[in-house]
Amino acid sequence: MTSDQILSAASSHIGKIRASNQDSGSVGRNLFVVADGMGGHAGGDVASALAVQHLFTLDRTYDTVEDAREALFRGVLDAGADLTNAVVEHPELTGMGTTVSAMIRVKSQMVIAHIGDSRIYRLREGVLEQITADHTFVQRLVDSGRITPEEAAVHPRRSVLMRVLGDVDAEPEVDTHIVDTLPGDRWLLCSDGLSGYVSERDIAETLLTVDDVELAAHKLITQSLSEGAPDNVTVVIVRVAEGIDTSPPAESRMVGAAAGPLTYESGPVMRRPALPALLLHPLRALPPADEHFEPEEDYLEELIREDRRRLIRRRVVWSLSVVIIISALVGAAFSAYEWTQTRYFVGESNGFVAIYQGVPEDVGPLSLSTLFEETDVSLDSLQVFEQERIADSLPAESLEDAQEIVDRLRR
């Protein structure tokens, strides 16, 4: 198979901080999957591997998109049942779970099933669009207008998942929908090890400029590593070509935890970051808070109340900061104005020489000088050059200095 015939590829990396790869992914002619095991729980690698290995059997041709949609939906739920059965046999894995973002191509349509915060993107005519919605607490806050996407990126609860596949949720709600695709489209499935550390602009640029899907997958992994890669990262890239109803890889395969034999013994989740990583990526080198699931009915309202308290505290701090800044500016302005009133200059008033207190400047509608004394010295009695100097204002060090200038003009 030539590189032009290879239309999909998958790659996974453990990252620089994790002690094990809890991501899994798969790529076939029709089916493409990414799963991210929950990092803080025992068995995150088992959860993602079981889900991907179960769904891997669905890689076949479907007569209709509805057939594919039903198969994919049932497949995700059955994979969840596999996870529950595994916990029954291995109670030490209680609490394990995984995200799942899966896609089946049926000619010019993509059938999507999604749960969690892994993502599916579509790049069309240079525009990268996120097709799936994150099932996270912070995304709920963004959707409700409580916080901005920029605030969500650094929110202390950004790792809280509201939906996940596993024994933690007996009846998971899985999003399924059908999206049209066109020749030239590029699709990306990824864990948050990519989307959380590489900007969408950089992702789009890579998909646009690197035509070879295997090289593009490798480059995206490298971009995540260059940011410190504190999390596992998995990517699946799918191209849609003219006249071809499938998107075949070089070989159908699984990557990440699903590519190896299952082991039900949990090991350490993190390893100590190397000193160079800490120096080069002081913010990104530290692992993010572990992802975990919280039942929506028990947790969402409390988190919203907590976020409201955070918002109130932030507004109080912001308001106090504004008051302090304004007070400082007003104090500085008042001090500056007081200083100007210790100065004097000689100028003109109604055709006569006058002494002014202040400086010959205006700040908007506010004049920084007032008429102190209008003398009996007429401008017409002065030499032309003296009139010009008076018109330009003659500065004086003090009131006495200003009065001496007037006395000299009288002579």
ABEGO torsion letter per residue (X at the ends): XBAAABABBBBBBAEAABABBABBBBBBAABBBBBBBBAABBGAAAAAAAAAAAAAAABBBBABAAAAAAAAAAAAAAAAAAAAAAAAABAAABGBBBBBBBBBBBEABBBBBBBEABBBBBBBGGBBBBABBBBBAAAAAAAAGABBAAAAAABAAAABBABBBEAABABBBBBBBBBBBBBGBBBBBBBAAAAAABBAAAAAAAAAABABAAAAAAAAAAAAAAAGGABBBBBBBBBBBBGBABBBBABBBBBEAAABBBBABBBBABBBBBAAAAAABAAAABBBBBBBBBBAAAAAAAAAAAAAAAAAAAAAAAAAAAAAAAAAAAAAAAAAAAAAAABBBBBBBGGBBBBBBEBBBBBEABBABBBABBBABBAAABBAAAAAAAAAEBBBABAAAAAAAAAAAAX
